[in-house]
Amino acid sequence: MASPKTEIFQRKLAFLRQYIHDLNVYGALDKESRRREHYAIERLLQLLCESAADLSLQVLKAGGQVPPGSYREIFTALADSGAMPRDLANRLIAACGMRNLLTHLYDVIDMERVISAIEPALALYRAYDDWLVAHRPPIDDGAG
């Protein structure tokens, strides 16, 4: 039987993959259709960032690292430890910067930026998924 932490990790990974799948649907749309669906696209970009941060936090905790306080710190810690390639960490930090803009409405949202973010986000989160599967440490409850 899988440990509760393993089950949580697998559930979070399934959410990440569902969000990638869902965003891919919007990638097939033309620009005008993307503009009409921008709220859904924005939400998926937000969910992808949050999922990647949650999963990465689990990896850090499993490695015995003190959990960082921000998304930037989470991905930086993985890169600093050598667990994650620096380029991937930097791309995740940039993507989560867009998430902050969308979530907190710091500025006027650039619709063209949102609708053109689909393909880069798909490539990024697919690469992240590949990294995660290949490099995550075993998740242990500490029981036993």
N, C-alpha and C positions, 0 to 999 in steps of 0.2 A: 504494500500500500504506500502511495506517495505521501510524503510529509505535508503538513498544512502549508509550509512555506513554498514547497515545490508546486503545490496546487495553485497557490496564489500567483506564483511566477508564470505558470502555464496559462492561467486565465488572463493575466495581463498581456502575455504574448499573443494570445488569441484575439484580444481586443485590438492590439497594434495591427495585426494582419487583417482584421476586418476593416479597420479604418483605411489601410492601404488599398484594399479591394474597393471600398466605397469611393475613395478619391479617384481611383482609376476610371470609374464610370464617368465622372465629370471631365476627365481628360479626353474623352471621345467627343465632347461637345465643341461646337464652334464658339467663337468669341462672344457673339451676342447671347447665346444660350448660357455660356459661363457667367456673363454679367447678370443675367436673370437669376442665376443660382448662387450668386456670390455669398450669401449668408451661409449656405450649406458648405461651400468650399472653405470659407473662413473657419467655420466650426471644426471641420475635419483637420485643417492645419493646426488648430489649437489642440485637438485631441491627440494628434500624432506626436506633437511636442511633449505633451503631458505624459503620454504613454511611454515614450522613450526615456523621459526623465525618471519615471517611476521604476521602470525596468532597470535602468542604470543604477539607481539608488539601491535596488535589491542586490545587484552585483557588488557594489561597494560594501554594503553591509555584510554580505557573505564572505568578503575578503577581509573582514575585521576592521575596515576603515570607518572613521567617524563620519556620520552622514553630513554632507555639506548643506548649506542653507538655501542655495539658489540653483537654478538650472545651469547657469554658467559654471558654477563651482562643481557641480556633479560631473559634467563632461570634462572639465579641466582636470579634476582629480583622476579620472580614468586615463586621460592622456598623460598626466604627470607620472602616474604609476607604471606607464608603459603597456597597460592593458588594452588601450584603444589607440589607434593611429591618430596623431595630432590633427591631420586633415579632416578626418571624420568628426572628431570632437569640435573642431572649429566650424564645420558646416552645421552641426547640430546646434551649436551656440547661436549661429546666425539665424537658423530657422526658428529657434525659440525667441529670438529677438523680435521676429515678425509676430509670433504668438503674443508676446507682451503688447505690441502695438495694437493687435486686433482685440485682445481681451480688455485692455485698459483704456483704449481709445485715446492714446497720448496725442494723437495728431489726426489730421484728416486721412482717412484710409484711401490709399491709392488703388483704385479698382483695377487698373492695368497690372499693377504689381501682384495683386491677389490672383487674378485670372491667369497670369503667366507663371505663377508659382507652382502650378500643378505638376508639370513634368519634372522640374528639379526636386520637388518634395517627394515624388514617387521614387526617383532614383536614390535620393538620400535615405529614405526610410527602408527601402529594399536593401540597400547596402548595410544599414544599421541592423536589420533583421539578420542578414548573413553573418555580420560580425558577432552579434549576440549569440546565435546558435553555435558558432565555432569557438567562442572564447569565454562564455560565461562559466564561472566556477560552479561546482555543485552547490545547491542550496540545502543547508542543513538546519534542522530545528535546534540542534544542540541537545536533543533527547537521545537517550540510548546509552 
